[in-house]
Amino acid sequence: MKIVPGVQSWRNSNIGNSYTKAYEYDREKESHMMKNSEWGAVAYLTQSQYGRNGHEIDINNSSSYITGNGGGSTNASSASGVTNAYNTDTGAKASTTGNIYGIYDLSGGASEKTASYITNGNSNLYYGSSFVSRTADTEGSEGYKTLSTKYATVYPYNITKDVHSYNYTSYKSLGYGYGDAILETSRDGSGNTSWHEDCSIFPCTTYPFFIRGGGYDGGANAGVFCFNSTDGSEDSNNSFRPVLAF
């Protein structure tokens, strides 16, 4: 596994395999697939004076999924190949700091799976069998966050009406989870209500896993505050990001 610019991102891996690859990468540095809390930490730094100071980063609009590409604007239309390379002045505007020392591909490119999900018992949780609990959590009226681990976060869902908006509302009503750049940066779990009008689709039913950032064709709906859902299967549009803790 490599983190390099100017190549096609690693896709077509189900979420369980992605989790395992990230976990096994470097155990001395506790490598693991990014969680929502870690995505949130980067998103807030990007928004802060230490990053872009409220200015939204440009989208990676490469339909070829080339890493480090900059589209030249926050809502650039998709294009094959490289629009602006990471080490150009325009390309660097797609990084979290506006220069080559920032983090790239948090808006557009390939959507990124995170080790974050709801335990609603749906059969698609099988795709994450390397790290998820596939038994539905039925505590109270919402499946509650009782099954999180050091490397994966479990979110509540509405048992009586397992749909995007209701699951989001259940999460918000329970009063925990702030810091993941979801609740405090969005108004609803179905629409484009996140900061900068990024996409805000909370997991439900057959889509129990989180993905972040949006795709190359997401336009203004993509961004560091974008969250969406996926079934966890092999997908040519989705990639993942490893994290080192040391």
C-alpha positions in Angstrom: 0.0 0.0 0.0 1.3 3.4 -1.0 0.3 7.0 -0.5 1.6 8.8 -3.6 0.4 11.5 -6.0 -0.2 11.1 -9.7 -1.5 7.5 -9.7 -4.9 5.8 -9.8 -6.3 5.3 -6.4 -6.9 1.8 -5.0 -10.5 0.9 -5.5 -12.7 -2.2 -6.1 -12.0 -3.6 -2.6 -14.9 -4.3 -0.2 -14.8 -2.5 3.1 -13.7 -5.5 5.1 -10.7 -6.1 2.8 -9.8 -2.4 2.9 -9.9 -2.5 6.7 -7.6 -5.5 6.8 -5.1 -4.0 4.4 -4.9 -0.8 6.4 -4.7 -2.7 9.7 -1.9 -5.0 8.5 0.2 -2.2 6.9 2.3 -1.3 10.0 1.3 -2.7 13.3 4.2 -0.9 15.1 2.5 2.4 14.2 -1.0 1.0 14.8 -2.1 1.5 11.2 -5.8 1.3 10.6 -8.5 2.5 8.3 -9.6 6.1 9.0 -12.5 6.5 11.3 -15.0 9.4 11.2 -13.4 11.0 14.2 -10.1 11.1 12.4 -11.7 12.4 9.2 -13.4 15.1 11.4 -10.1 16.1 12.9 -8.6 16.8 9.5 -11.7 18.5 8.3 -11.7 20.9 11.2 -8.0 21.7 10.8 -8.7 22.4 7.1 -11.5 24.8 8.0 -9.4 26.5 10.7 -6.8 29.3 10.5 -4.2 26.6 10.4 -5.6 25.3 7.2 -7.7 27.2 4.7 -9.3 29.5 7.2 -12.9 28.9 6.0 -12.1 28.6 2.3 -13.3 25.4 0.7 -10.7 23.3 -1.0 -10.9 22.5 -4.7 -12.3 19.2 -5.9 -10.3 16.4 -7.4 -12.3 16.1 -10.6 -10.3 13.3 -12.3 -12.6 10.7 -13.7 -9.4 8.6 -14.0 -9.1 8.7 -10.2 -5.6 10.3 -10.3 -4.5 11.1 -6.8 -3.4 14.7 -6.0 -5.2 16.2 -8.9 -6.8 19.6 -8.6 -9.9 20.6 -10.6 -9.2 24.3 -10.4 -12.4 25.1 -8.4 -14.6 23.7 -5.8 -17.2 22.5 -8.3 -15.2 21.7 -11.4 -16.8 19.4 -13.9 -15.3 15.9 -14.2 -12.4 15.4 -16.7 -10.2 12.4 -17.5 -6.5 12.4 -16.6 -4.9 15.3 -14.7 -6.4 18.8 -14.8 -3.8 20.4 -12.5 -1.0 18.4 -10.9 -0.6 18.4 -7.2 2.7 20.4 -7.3 1.4 23.3 -9.3 -0.1 26.5 -7.8 -3.6 25.6 -9.0 -3.3 21.9 -8.1 -2.2 22.7 -4.6 -5.5 24.4 -3.9 -7.0 20.9 -3.7 -4.9 20.3 -0.5 -5.9 21.1 3.1 -3.3 23.8 3.4 -3.3 25.3 -0.1 0.3 24.1 -0.7 2.0 20.8 -1.4 2.4 20.0 2.3 -1.3 19.5 2.9 -3.5 16.5 2.6 -5.0 15.8 -0.9 -8.1 14.1 -2.2 -10.4 14.9 0.7 -12.9 16.4 -1.8 -13.7 14.4 -4.9 -11.5 11.8 -6.6 -12.7 8.5 -5.1 -15.2 8.6 -2.2 -13.5 7.2 0.9 -14.8 4.4 3.1 -14.3 4.9 6.9 -14.4 2.3 9.7 -17.8 3.6 10.8 -21.2 2.0 10.5 -24.6 1.2 11.9 -25.4 -2.2 13.4 -28.9 -2.6 11.9 -28.3 -6.3 11.1 -28.6 -5.8 7.3 -27.0 -8.6 5.3 -24.6 -6.1 3.7 -22.7 -5.8 6.9 -21.1 -9.1 5.8 -18.9 -7.0 3.5 -17.2 -5.7 6.6 -17.1 -9.0 8.4 -13.4 -8.5 9.3 -14.4 -5.8 11.8 -18.1 -5.3 12.2 -20.8 -6.8 14.4 -23.4 -8.2 12.1 -26.0 -8.8 14.7 -28.6 -6.0 14.9 -28.2 -3.8 18.1 -31.7 -3.5 19.4 -31.1 -1.5 22.7 -34.0 0.9 23.3 -35.8 2.5 20.4 -32.5 3.1 18.6 -29.6 0.7 18.0 -27.1 2.4 20.4 -23.4 2.9 20.3 -22.4 -0.1 22.4 -20.2 -2.0 20.0 -17.5 0.5 19.0 -13.9 -0.6 19.2 -10.5 1.2 19.1 -10.4 1.0 15.3 -14.1 1.2 14.4 -17.1 3.4 15.4 -20.7 2.2 15.6 -23.6 4.7 15.2 -27.2 4.4 16.2 -30.1 3.8 13.8 -33.8 4.1 14.2 -35.2 0.6 14.7 -38.8 1.6 13.8 -37.9 3.6 10.7 -34.4 2.8 9.4 -34.1 5.6 6.8 -31.5 8.4 6.3 -33.2 11.2 8.1 -34.6 9.2 11.0 -31.3 7.6 11.7 -29.6 11.0 11.7 -32.3 12.4 14.1 -31.8 9.5 16.4 -28.1 10.1 16.5 -28.6 13.8 17.2 -31.1 13.2 19.9 -28.8 10.9 21.9 -26.3 13.7 22.5 -23.0 12.1 21.7 -20.7 11.8 18.7 -19.7 15.4 18.3 -16.3 15.8 16.7 -16.8 13.5 13.7 -17.8 16.4 11.4 -21.3 15.1 11.0 -23.8 16.5 13.6 -22.2 19.9 14.2 -21.6 20.5 10.5 -25.0 19.5 9.0 -28.7 20.1 9.4 -30.1 16.8 8.2 -29.2 13.2 7.2 -30.7 13.4 3.7 -29.7 16.2 1.3 -26.9 18.7 0.9 -27.0 20.3 4.3 -23.4 20.1 5.5 -21.1 23.1 5.6 -20.3 24.5 2.1 -23.6 22.7 1.1 -21.8 19.4 1.0 -23.7 16.1 0.7 -25.2 14.8 4.0 -26.6 11.2 3.6 -26.7 9.2 6.8 -26.4 5.4 6.6 -29.5 3.2 6.6 -31.0 -0.2 5.6 -28.8 -1.7 2.8 -26.2 1.1 3.1 -24.9 0.7 6.6 -21.4 2.1 6.1 -20.1 5.7 5.9 -18.1 7.1 3.0 -16.6 10.6 3.1 -15.5 13.4 0.7 -17.6 12.7 -2.3 -16.6 11.6 -5.8 -14.9 13.3 -8.8 -18.3 14.1 -10.3 -19.8 15.4 -7.1 -19.3 19.0 -7.9 -20.3 21.4 -5.1 -21.8 18.5 -3.2 -18.3 17.0 -2.6 -16.0 18.3 0.1 -14.3 17.6 3.4 -17.7 17.9 5.2 -19.5 15.5 2.8 -20.7 12.2 4.3 -22.7 9.5 2.5 -23.5 5.8 2.8 -22.5 2.7 1.0 -23.3 -1.0 1.1 -19.6 -1.9 1.6 -19.2 -4.0 -1.5 -16.5 -3.8 -4.1 -17.0 -0.5 -5.8 -15.0 1.3 -8.6 -15.9 4.7 -7.1 -14.7 4.0 -3.5 -11.3 3.9 -2.0 -10.0 4.2 1.6 -7.3 6.0 3.6 -4.9 4.4 6.2 -4.0 6.2 9.4 -0.8 5.8 11.5 -0.8 6.5 15.2 2.6 7.1 16.8 
